[in-house]
């Protein structure tokens, strides 16, 4: 994936994995999900959403034209 996507986008997967692990532990293993843990997960998800939004091309941006050669 590093060959076709920006590093900042690829790195977001490393941040999402612990959030998913906590949620699965809560759902499957009945582990405790406290308010601080949930708040931390929400902060991580918000940060990842910000990174993903900044990586998308803007809809109003003009498309690059191919060079005539």
Secondary structure, 3 states (H helix, E strand, C coil): CCCCCCHHHHHHHHHHHHHHHHHHHHHHCCCCCCHHHHHHHHHHHHHHHHHHHHHCCCCCCCCCCCCCC
